[in-house]
Amino acid sequence: MLRRIGSGAFATVWLGADDALDASVAIKVLADNWTYHSDLRARFEEEGRIMRRADSPLLVRVLDVGELPDGRPYLVMPFAAGGTLADRLAGGPLPVEEALLVAADIADAVAELHAAGVLHRDLKPSNVLFQPAPGRDRVLVADLGLAKALATASGFTIAAGTPGYAAPEQARLGGGLDVRADVYGVGATLFHMLTGRPPTAGERIAGKSPVNDIVRRALHPDPRKRFASAAELSAELRSAVDSIGRTTRRHKVWRSVTLVAAVAAVLAGSAGSAAAGGPPPGWVRVHDADGVLSIAVPPAWAGQLRDAGWDPAVLGLRGGRAPGLVVTTDVVAWADPASALPGVFAGAFTTSGPAPTLPEHAAPCVRQPDRTVAVAGGQAQVRRWTSCAGPVSYSEVLLSARGYGVYVQVRQVGAADRTDEVLAGLRLSAYS
């Protein structure tokens, strides 16, 4: 146990180092004053059983269970280094597209729970965690301390949930609950992401728009008028993201042609530019929202762009937001490392902190010999992994020079390796 990272009414969570797994873990321990309360102890132990039964990459997993010498039970879980959604909302609302994507991920996780026959009953920002990943952090739903089997949902005798996020029917003793109670919880969490606060009782959502319509329906006081399932809610959220993305991409195409073309001549040959040569003719050039990074990709890869930045903590660097972009055929599916989609992620970082560490890829990926490529007047480390999922390969690249750095991940499908051509098209303006 290294340090305490969170606490609630019934349990404390500690950051731990697992020597056997060579990984950081979160250790949830029942509070000492509740150890001998049989009902709370049973609830704590049931949480571990539910997390085991509803095993999913969208939910926090249980690695181990046990009991301390003083009788307190504990659960060991992977440590989510990206913090909680509540942490991120401390700085205010999220961008609309990001909020919709996070809500869709939460809804997908809840749908997995429901498929396993479980209601969460306590969805809220502090129970949503982030695991840093290239391109977009992975969302994990946590804290199943109030979760219950759907088979018993018709006769709960204790009101449960957090005010502001719990469906109205959760406050009625003996009232029947079903999956639509969790649909409300997702809707309330989305409301918080969009407005910076949880909804109040009887909150009216004015205005007609696809997003408002989704939130209004998810938060309807009558469960019969909500989305029938978390899966249905997720589908509506992703449809709204696609609609926003189409509108945004129309703007980005114009912006990329005019702005990137204008600055390319200035950046070429400057101290912060990539090596001369450039990408093949006809490649599509895009850049991030900060105007720091631009990159060129084959036209077949340039379906969608996400340019809102990244968190360098994925490389063991200081956490926070930094310039970054993903360009691929489907930015939502890109977050799944098993997806066979070609594309490029590029993220800038400062080199004043710890040294970055390239991600590893598990079997069946095969690591090829490392090599170096001349980029920006310096040397870039290139590490390629092949046979990851049939024809899928990854090139992991680190470039560090003059106080800045760039991490690039190239995902390719097929035998051809276009990593060097991608790096030849990399452009970076001054960043610190």
N, C-alpha and C positions, 0 to 999 in steps of 0.2 A: 504494500500500500504506500502510495507516494504522497497524495494530498486529497483533501475533500474537494469535490467539484460540484456538489449539489446536495440539497436536502429538502425534505418535505415534512408533512405532518407525521408520517409513519415510517420513513426510511431515509437513510443517508447514502449518497453515492460517492465512491472514492475512485480516484485514478490509480490503477495498479500496473505493475510490470510483470508480465507472464514470461518467466524464463524459458519454459518449455516451448511456447509458441513464438518467442522472440517478438512480442507485440505488446502494445498498450491495451489495457482492458478497463472496463468500468465494473466496479464491484458494488452492488446494491445490497445494503445490510438493513434489516429490520431494526428500527429504533429500540433501544434498551428498554424503555418504559412500556413498550407494547409486546415484548417477547412472550409474556405469559398470558396475554389475552388470546384465547384460543380462536376466536372468530377472525381477528386480524392476522394472526399467524397462518391460519388456514387460507385466508385471502392471498397472503404473500406467497405461500407455497403453490397455490393454484395458478398464480401469475406465471410461475416458472413452467408449470405443466402446459398451460395454454400456449406459451411462447414456443415450447418444444413441438406441440401438436400443429400449430399454424406456422411451420417453418417456411420462410419466404425471404428473398433478398430485399423485399420492401419493408420488412419488419425487423426490429432489433432481435438478434438471435441470443439464445442462452447457450453458453459454452460449458458451464459447470454450475452445480448447485452444491450446497454444503451447510454445515453448521459450525459456528465458532465455539471455542471451548466454554464460553459463558452461556451457550444455548441459543444465541441469535442466528437465525437462518440467513443465508446470503445467496445471491445470484451473480454469476460472472458473465458479462456480455462484452462484445467488441466495443472499443472506445471510438465514438464518432467525433473526430477531431475538428469538424466544422461547426460545432456548437449547436444551439437550438434555434428554431424559428423565432422564439421570443427574444433571443439575443439580437437577431437581425432587425426585428421590429422596434427595438429600442431606439433606433435611428430614424423611425418614421415609416410611412407606407412603402411598399415595394412597387417597382414598375409593373404596369398592368400585365404584360405578357409573362413576366417572371412569376407574378402572383398566381396567374392561371395555371402555369406549368406545375408549380409546387402543389397547388390544390388538386390538380389531376393526379399527381403522384400519390398524394395522401388518399384520394379516392380509390386509386388502384390497390393501395395497401389495405384499405378497409374492405374492399371487395374480396381480397384474399382471406381476410379474417372471416368474413361472412360465409365464404365457401367452406371454411373449416368449422362452421357452426358456432361462431363466436361474435358477440357484440362488444365493441370497445367501450362505449358509454362515457369516455372522458377525452374526446379529441379537443386539443387546444394547442397554441403555439409552443408551449414549454414541453409538449410531448411529441414534437416533431424535430428530428435531428438531421444533421447533414454530415455526409462522409465526403471529404474532398476527392474530386475526380477530374481528369482533364476535360475541359469544355464546360461541364456543368456538374455541380455537386450532386451526389446521390441522396435522395430523400429517404429517411427511415422513420417509421412510426414506432413510438416507444410507449412504455408505462401502461401495461395491461392490468394494473392493480384493481380496476373496477370492471374489467371484462367479465362477461358472463355468457354461458351457453344460450344460444337462441332457443333451445328446447324448453328452457325455464323462463323465457321472457314474458310469458303471459301473466305472471303473478309475482313480480318483485315486491317485497314488503318494505324496502328501504329506499328512500329517494337518493339518487346518486348523480354525480356530475358537477361541473364547475359553472356557476352562474355566468351568463353571457354566452356560453358555448353549449349548454345542455338544452335539449329539446324540451318544450313545455310539458310534454307527457312524462318526462323523467321526474318531474316534481310531484306527480300524483301517485300516492301510495297505492299499490295494487293495480296500477294502470298497466295495460299491456304495451310492450315495446317490441319493435321489430327493426329491420335494417334501416328504416327511414329515420330513426333517432340518430344514427351515425351520419346519415346524409345531412341532417341539420348541423351536426358538429363540424363537418367539412365546410358547409356554407358559412357558418359563423367564423371559422378560421380564415376563410377567403375574405369575408367582410373586413376582418381586422387587417389582413395584408393590404387591402385596397384603401382603407381609410385611416389606418393607424390606431384603431381602437376596436374593441369587441362591440357587437350590436347590443342595444338596450332592449328591454322587454317591449314588445309591440312596435319595434322599429319599422318605420315606413321607408321604403326605398323608392324614391321618385325618379322619373325620367325613363325613357324607353331607349334601350340599347341592348345588344346581345349579352353583354356582361351583366348589366343590371337585371335583365330577365332571368339569367341563371341564378344570381344571388337571391333574387326575390322568391323564386320557386323553391330553392333549397331551404330557405328560412321560413317557408309558409307555416303558420301555427297549426294548420290542419295537415297531419302527415299524409292524408290521402291525396293532397294536392302538391306534394313534393315529388322529386324524382323517385321512381319506384325502387331504385337500387343505386349503390355507389358506382357500379359499372356504367349505368346510364348517365350519371352525373359526370363521370370522367370523360365519356364520349362527347358530351356537350362542351366541356371545358376545352378539350383538344380541338374540337371544331372551331371554337372561338379563337384559339391560338393560331390555327391555320389561316383564318380570315384576317386576323391582325397581321400575320406574317406576309400574306400576299400584298396587303396595302403597304407595309413597311418596305418590302423588297422592291416594289415599284419605285419608291423614293430612293432606296439605296442604289439601284442601278444607275439612276441619274447622278446621284452624288458621287458614286465611284468613278464614273466616266469623267466627270468634270474635275473633281477635287484631286483624285489620285493621279490622274494624268498631269495635272498642273504641278503637283509637288514632286513627281518622279524625277524630273530633270534636276531639281534642286538637291534631292537626296542622293542621286547617283553620284558616286565619287566623294561624298562627304564622309566625315569621320564616323557617322552612325549608319552608313548605308551598307547594303549587302555587296558581295563581290560582283564585279562586272560580268557581263555575259547575258544575263536576263533569261526569262523563260522562253519557251518556243512560241512562235507566232500563233495568234488566235486564242491563247489562254485567257481566262477571265480574271481580272484583277479586282480585289475587294480590300477594304480596310476597316479598322475598328472604329467605334464611335468616338474615341479620344483623338483620332488622327495620328496615332503613334506608330501603329503597325499596318503594313499592307502586304498582301501575298497574292500570287497568281496560281491558278489551278486549271487543270483541263476542263473544258466546257461541260463534260459529262459529270463532273463532280460538283458543279456550281448550281445546285438546286435551291439551297437555303443558306442564309447567313445569320449567325448570332454573334453580335459584336459588343455585348454589354460588359466584357471583362472576365476576369478569373481570379481565383484565390491561390497564390503561390504556395500556400501551406501544403498542397499536394506533393511538392518536391522537398518538403522538410524546411522550407523557408518561412520567414515571418508571414503570418496570416494577414488578410486584408484584401482589398480590391486593387487590381492592377490591370493595365490595358491587355486585352486579349480578344480573340475571335475564333469561331468555328465556321468552316464552310464545308458543306456536305450535301447529300441529296435529301436528308431528313434530320434536322437538328434534334428532334425529340428522340428518335431511335438511336442517334449517335451515342447517347449516354449509356447505352447497353453495349459493353465491350464485345459481346458475342454477335452483334449485328454485322452483316456482311455489306457494309456501306463504305465506299471510298470517300476520303475527305481529309482535311487538314485542320489541326488545332495549332494556334500560335499564341503564346503569352509572354509578355515582357516582364522583367523583374529587375530590381536593383541588386547589386552584388556586395552590398555593405554588410550583409548578415552572414548566416551560416552557408556553407557550400551546398548547392543543390544536389539531389540524388535522383537519378533516372528511375522511373517505375520499372518493376519486374513484371514479367508475364508468365503465368503458370502453364504447366503442361496442358495441351500438347504442343504449345509454342516451342520452337527450337531457336536458341540464341546463336546468331552468326558472329564471326569475329568483329570486334569494334574497329572503326576506322575514323579518319579525320578528313574533313573537307574544308577548303579555304573559303571562308565567308567573312565579310566585313573586315578584310585585312587581317583576320586572325584565323584561328582553327576552331572548327565545330566538331564535337564528339558525336559520332553517329553509331547507334546500336540498333541492329535490325533483328526482328523476330519473325520467323516464317512458320508456315503450317499451323497457324493458331486455330483456325476453324476451316479446315480444308484449304481453300485458296487465299485466305486472309493473312496479311502480313502487317507488321507495325515497324515503323522506323522512329526511334526515340532520339531526339537531337538536343544537345545543349551547346549554346554559343554564349561565351562570356568575354567581354572586352570593354575597356574604358568606363568601368563603373556600372554598366548595364548588362543585361543578359536576355536571352530569348530561349524559351523552351518550345520545341516544335514536335508534334506527333503527326506522322503521316500514316494513315490507314489505307491499304491498297488491297484490291481484289484481283488475283491473277498473278502470273509469273513476272511480269514486267515490273521494274523498280524505277520509279520516277523521282526518288528522293532528291537527288542532286539537282534536277530541273526545278523542283519546288524551292529548294534553298537558294537557287540562283535568282529566283523572283522575289525573295524576301527583302522588304524595305523597312527600315526603322529610323524614325526621327529621334532627336534628342529626348532622353527620358531619364528622370532621376527621382 
